[in-house]
Amino acid sequence: MKPQLRTSLPEDRDFLFRLYASTRVEEIRGFGWGAVQQEAFFRMQFNAQQQWYQTTYSAAENQIIEKDHEPIGRIIVQRNAGAWHLLDISLLPEHRGQGIGGELIRALIKDCGAARAILHLQVVNTNPAQRLYTRLGFIKTGQDQIYTQMELRPQTTDPA
């Protein structure tokens, strides 16, 4: 069954925390923290991220990715005239590497191209998704110690 999108609801918060933690577990594996310490760290970081998204991107479309009516990920997109921002796309570990994220990004690229908008994103430097973004036509526009900034211009929105 093809993944479906629906609006994120307040009752999705526990799922979103579990999803967030799943994206950060490798990053802290070497810290030697116990489960309680890890959860406290993840909760603090998750709450800060949620607050930042709400404050900075209050108009963003925040959607839950579902498969067989079960939440498996999320996608957040801010659509402004001329420039869209893919703020977050993440999937639970057991759903990664199956083409789901690529399919959703291709659909986003198509919609963005129809709107004649540039699609921006930033990705953690160590995230293997950078290879997917490059295959889809994104070009690197900047980098710092943590993130790589990328964009896709409308004239190149014919994803492979």
Phi and psi in degrees as a GROMACS rama.xvg file:
@    title "Ramachandran Plot"
@    xaxis  label "Phi"
@    yaxis  label "Psi"
@TYPE xy
-69.8827  139.861  LYS-2
-61.6844  145.941  PRO-3
-117.305  155.54  GLN-4
-114.237  142.141  LEU-5
-143.59  158.543  ARG-6
-63.1388  137.166  THR-7
-69.4888  137.616  SER-8
-118.353  159.936  LEU-9
-54.6349  -33.1638  PRO-10
-72.8596  -3.47587  GLU-11
-84.2342  -3.27989  ASP-12
-56.8032  -43.0214  ARG-13
-64.0438  -42.4677  ASP-14
-61.5812  -45.5077  PHE-15
-62.2608  -35.5018  LEU-16
-64.957  -46.4147  PHE-17
-59.9797  -41.7466  ARG-18
-62.8154  -47.9839  LEU-19
-57.6673  -48.9667  TYR-20
-59.2348  -37.0707  ALA-21
-66.5052  -23.7782  SER-22
-85.6184  -11.3403  THR-23
-113.904  -9.2185  ARG-24
-60.6599  -40.4949  VAL-25
-64.2215  -35.9573  GLU-26
-61.3626  -33.8642  GLU-27
-107.736  3.22284  ILE-28
-51.0661  -41.6159  ARG-29
-79.2765  -0.0508831  GLY-30
-75.0958  -19.1878  PHE-31
77.2022  19.2119  GLY-32
-81.7168  147.039  TRP-33
-78.8174  174.405  GLY-34
-59.3634  -40.53  ALA-35
-65.779  -43.921  VAL-36
-63.6844  -42.9717  GLN-37
-60.9653  -47.4275  GLN-38
-62.6736  -41.5168  GLU-39
-60.965  -43.9306  ALA-40
-62.6594  -48.8266  PHE-41
-61.628  -40.9149  PHE-42
-62.8687  -44.376  ARG-43
-61.0323  -47.211  MET-44
-66.7238  -41.4148  GLN-45
-61.8492  -47.662  PHE-46
-60.8521  -40.5354  ASN-47
-64.4981  -42.7518  ALA-48
-63.1144  -46.4582  GLN-49
-59.9605  -43.4456  GLN-50
-64.1113  -41.6489  GLN-51
-64.1323  -45.7116  TRP-52
-59.3532  -45.8235  TYR-53
-64.4495  -39.7096  GLN-54
-76.5528  -46.2237  THR-55
-84.6486  -32.9371  THR-56
-127.525  51.8924  TYR-57
-62.8022  -22.9496  SER-58
-92.2861  0.831109  ALA-59
-67.5633  148.776  ALA-60
-87.0983  114.83  GLU-61
-108.894  110.878  ASN-62
-123.095  150.22  GLN-63
-96.237  134.003  ILE-64
-91.3748  125.613  ILE-65
-120.567  148.943  GLU-66
-134.668  126.672  LYS-67
53.908  39.426  ASP-68
66.2345  16.9632  HIS-69
-115.364  137.567  GLU-70
-69.0941  131.417  PRO-71
-126.753  -6.37961  ILE-72
-179.062  -171.273  GLY-73
-148.154  158.187  ARG-74
-141.382  134.397  ILE-75
-125.669  125.366  ILE-76
-132.166  129.931  VAL-77
-101.977  121.593  GLN-78
-108.761  111.174  ARG-79
-115.968  157.697  ASN-80
-58.7395  121.384  ALA-81
84.1827  -15.4569  GLY-82
-150.362  119.89  ALA-83
-107.087  152.463  TRP-84
-128.18  119.326  HIS-85
-83.7405  101.825  LEU-86
-81.5254  -35.4367  LEU-87
-161.537  138.549  ASP-88
-142.701  124.344  ILE-89
-148.657  149.462  SER-90
-129.194  151.095  LEU-91
-59.5147  148.87  LEU-92
-51.5643  -39.2533  PRO-93
-71.5478  -6.65513  GLU-94
-111.862  0.460861  HIS-95
-79.3407  153.534  ARG-96
75.1023  14.8948  GLY-97
-110.305  5.70333  GLN-98
89.8358  -1.69306  GLY-99
-64.7232  -49.8886  ILE-100
-61.6241  -43.0649  GLY-101
-60.4784  -42.2655  GLY-102
-61.5207  -44.4137  GLU-103
-67.5332  -38.2468  LEU-104
-69.1793  -38.4368  ILE-105
-59.8829  -42.5249  ARG-106
-64.006  -40.2989  ALA-107
-64.1372  -42.123  LEU-108
-60.7463  -43.0091  ILE-109
-61.1917  -47.4478  LYS-110
-64.0551  -40.7204  ASP-111
-64.2679  -41.862  CYS-112
-62.6892  -40.8749  GLY-113
-62.7776  -31.2429  ALA-114
-84.9184  -2.64813  ALA-115
55.7568  42.7439  ARG-116
-112.83  152.405  ALA-117
-80.968  137.219  ILE-118
-103.752  120.003  LEU-119
-108.074  151.53  HIS-120
-155.775  163.653  LEU-121
-134.883  145.272  GLN-122
-136.676  142.485  VAL-123
-58.6817  135.952  VAL-124
-54.0237  -31.5806  ASN-125
-90.1429  -0.346097  THR-126
-76.9817  122.507  ASN-127
-65.4375  -12.4631  PRO-128
-61.6985  -17.5889  ALA-129
-56.0836  -35.5663  GLN-130
-63.3386  -41.6233  ARG-131
-62.1735  -47.0899  LEU-132
-60.2779  -40.6862  TYR-133
-65.063  -43.8634  THR-134
-59.5676  -33.7882  ARG-135
-81.2791  -2.58444  LEU-136
105.885  0.646754  GLY-137
-68.3527  144.763  PHE-138
-117.198  147.835  ILE-139
-73.3003  129.69  LYS-140
-116.582  -9.17969  THR-141
-178.662  165.83  GLY-142
-159.855  142.837  GLN-143
-127.123  -163.611  ASP-144
-68.7956  -20.766  GLN-145
-113.093  -41.4043  ILE-146
-120.49  153.459  TYR-147
-112.058  129.876  THR-148
-95.7615  138.188  GLN-149
-137.763  157.568  MET-150
-147.467  159.905  GLU-151
-132.391  120.548  LEU-152
-86.4728  151.65  ARG-153
-53.9011  -37.5208  PRO-154
-69.1661  -11.8997  GLN-155
-111.087  22.1559  THR-156
-91.4547  53.8498  THR-157
-118.675  77.6935  ASP-158
-63.4845  143.299  PRO-159
